[in-house]
């Protein structure tokens, strides 16, 4: 049985790149959260609604540890909120959830804290790694080691 799975949602491709790197380097299954194909301005508008979940095609975690890679949008990432709602509805219980949030703007810490609080409902431990989009390439080795340490603990 695998130690963890890597789930991701990506709009621009940055989170896909991060997730694929982690899956390959750590030999973990990769699962995409696929949502509607909407124009950027629509997604931007929807991201202002804090608890809005937009239906997405996804599976549910099958291991005790989850690595979830997604972008920081204004107040909400609707496909990730939907994923959270599905996990909650299915009464998922996990040991660890590692949130990897790619950001480019501001207020990433409160955003991350909000998602960590949500996901804490069904995990013993939730931790966050924030990765600035323009620093993605140089931070990937550090991120890999951060995850490796969390999964070994």
TIZAFI-868145 format. One line per 5 residues: number of its first residue (from 1); for each residue x, y, z of C-alpha. Coordinates in pm, whole numbers, plus 50000, padded with zeros to 5 digits. Example, Ala and Ser with C-alpha at 12.3 -4.5 7.8 and 13.67 -1.06 7.14 Angstrom:
<nodes>
1 = 51230,49550,50780 | 51367,49894,50714
</nodes>
This chain:
<nodes>
1 = 50000,50000,50000 | 50120,50351,49915 | 50213,50597,50189 | 50023,50883,50023 | 49854,51007,49710
6 = 49907,51337,49532 | 49583,51513,49437 | 49590,51841,49250 | 49387,52110,49079 | 49562,52339,48833
11 = 49433,52626,48623 | 49756,52765,48475 | 49970,52450,48495 | 50191,52546,48791 | 50016,52313,49036
16 = 50018,52034,48777 | 50394,52077,48744 | 50441,52063,49123 | 50214,51759,49159 | 50380,51567,48875
21 = 50723,51640,49020 | 50618,51509,49363 | 50447,51203,49218 | 50752,51109,49013 | 51019,51192,49272
26 = 50838,51023,49562 | 50683,50741,49356 | 50327,50828,49460 | 49999,50798,49268 | 49883,51118,49096
31 = 49515,51215,49082 | 49378,51524,48913 | 49073,51716,49034 | 48907,51814,48705 | 48660,52100,48712
36 = 48467,52299,48458 | 48664,52484,48194 | 48571,52843,48268 | 48732,53172,48161 | 48972,53329,48408
41 = 48737,53620,48492 | 48461,53376,48586 | 48698,53182,48814 | 48818,53510,48964 | 48460,53614,49041
46 = 48374,53275,49191 | 48686,53285,49408 | 48537,53580,49598 | 48267,53352,49743 | 48438,53193,50048
51 = 48260,52856,50076 | 48153,52796,49718 | 48231,52453,49581 | 48215,52395,49206 | 48156,52030,49104
56 = 48463,51851,48983 | 48553,51500,48870 | 48764,51345,49139 | 48820,51030,49332 | 48856,51017,49707
61 = 49177,50938,49898 | 49253,50568,49934 | 49559,50603,50159 | 49598,50744,50509 | 49802,51042,50389
66 = 49704,51302,50133 | 49915,51557,49949 | 49689,51824,49798 | 49834,52078,49554 | 49627,52379,49452
71 = 49644,52753,49374 | 49576,53044,49603 | 49290,53239,49458 | 49116,53538,49617 | 48928,53378,49910
76 = 48845,53035,49776 | 48945,52776,49518 | 48599,52633,49431 | 48720,52292,49298 | 48922,52237,49617
81 = 48628,52343,49834 | 48419,52088,49642 | 48687,51821,49705 | 48673,51909,50076 | 48292,51879,50073
86 = 48312,51535,49906 | 48565,51410,50163 | 48349,51544,50445 | 48033,51386,50304 | 48212,51051,50267
91 = 48344,51080,50625 | 48705,51039,50513 | 48948,50994,50804 | 49316,51049,50730 | 49635,51054,50929
96 = 49805,51347,50751 | 49705,51604,50495 | 49982,51811,50340 | 49852,52120,50161 | 50081,52264,49895
101 = 49953,52606,49793 | 50097,52793,49497 | 50051,53169,49520 | 50152,53482,49340 | 49976,53762,49520
106 = 49907,53846,49879 | 49733,53720,50195 | 49842,53364,50131 | 49883,53288,50503 | 49518,53353,50604
111 = 49407,53164,50292 | 49623,52866,50391 | 49505,52881,50752 | 49142,52870,50634 | 49197,52556,50429
116 = 49406,52394,50703 | 49122,52453,50949 | 48869,52297,50710 | 49075,51987,50635 | 49164,51940,51004
121 = 48808,51808,51046 | 48910,51475,50904 | 49282,51444,50960 | 49498,51396,51267 | 49754,51639,51125
126 = 49740,51911,50860 | 50044,52108,50751 | 50097,52366,50478 | 50378,52450,50239 | 50339,52781,50057
131 = 50526,52812,49730 | 50548,53138,49539 | 50483,53077,49169 | 50793,53258,49049 | 51007,53048,49287
136 = 50855,52712,49198 | 51159,52563,49022 | 51406,52647,49296 | 51172,52535,49578 | 51084,52190,49442
141 = 51380,52007,49604 | 51300,52171,49940 | 50934,52075,49902 | 51027,51714,49824 | 51234,51690,50143
146 = 50959,51858,50348 | 50710,51595,50230 | 50954,51308,50278 | 51007,51414,50643 | 50634,51440,50705
151 = 50564,51097,50561 | 50844,50934,50760 | 50732,51084,51092
</nodes>
